Amino acid sequence: MATQAGPTRSAAGNSVGAIAPCPRCGQPMDPGVLGAESLVGGAKWMRGRSRLSLGGEGLVSPDAWGNVYFDGYRCRQCRLLILGY
């Protein structure tokens, strides 16, 4: 009998939650954290790519080391990320 892993903790200490099915393929998704470096401005949502990441809506401010973290899920099959901020 297979068991599913319970909630895990992100780098920020938040509960990521139980394994969810992928909305595209239905396979189990991996809970985890997406980390990125951003010394200037943090993570932003933009309608398109920009060389200098100018404009956009600020989503997450960087920590003291210039890192931003998003809790979420990843489907290895579909290469889909579902992130919270």
C-alpha positions in Angstrom: 0.0 0.0 0.0 1.5 3.3 -1.1 1.4 6.3 1.2 1.5 9.9 0.3 3.8 12.4 1.9 2.2 14.9 4.2 2.8 18.6 4.2 6.4 19.8 3.8 7.9 23.0 4.8 9.4 25.6 2.4 12.6 27.5 2.9 10.5 30.3 4.4 8.9 27.8 6.9 5.5 27.8 5.3 3.5 24.6 4.8 3.5 23.7 1.1 0.6 21.2 1.5 -0.2 17.7 0.4 0.6 16.4 -3.1 -1.9 17.7 -5.6 -2.8 16.2 -9.0 -1.5 18.1 -12.1 -4.4 20.1 -13.7 -3.0 19.1 -17.2 -2.1 15.4 -16.9 -3.5 14.3 -13.5 -0.1 13.0 -12.3 1.0 13.8 -8.7 2.8 17.1 -8.4 6.0 17.6 -6.3 5.7 20.3 -3.5 8.6 22.5 -3.2 10.1 26.0 -3.5 11.2 28.0 -6.5 14.1 30.2 -5.5 15.5 33.0 -7.6 18.1 35.8 -7.2 17.0 39.4 -7.5 19.0 42.1 -5.9 17.0 44.9 -7.5 13.3 45.0 -6.9 12.5 41.4 -6.1 10.2 39.2 -8.2 7.9 41.0 -10.7 5.0 39.9 -12.9 5.4 41.3 -16.4 3.4 40.8 -19.6 6.6 40.1 -21.6 10.3 39.7 -21.2 12.5 42.7 -20.5 16.3 42.8 -20.5 16.4 44.9 -17.3 13.1 43.7 -15.8 11.8 47.3 -16.0 8.3 47.9 -15.0 6.0 45.1 -13.9 4.1 44.5 -10.7 6.2 43.7 -7.7 5.2 40.4 -6.1 7.9 39.4 -3.6 10.7 41.6 -2.2 14.2 40.0 -2.0 15.6 38.9 1.4 18.9 40.3 2.7 20.9 38.0 0.4 18.9 39.1 -2.7 16.8 35.9 -3.0 13.1 35.5 -3.5 11.2 32.3 -2.8 7.8 31.0 -4.1 6.1 28.0 -2.5 4.4 25.8 -5.0 4.1 22.6 -7.0 5.9 21.2 -10.0 4.8 18.6 -12.6 7.8 16.8 -14.0 5.7 15.3 -16.8 4.2 18.6 -18.1 6.9 20.9 -16.9 4.2 23.0 -15.2 4.7 25.1 -12.1 1.9 26.3 -9.8 3.2 29.0 -7.5 1.8 31.0 -4.6 3.1 34.5 -3.6 
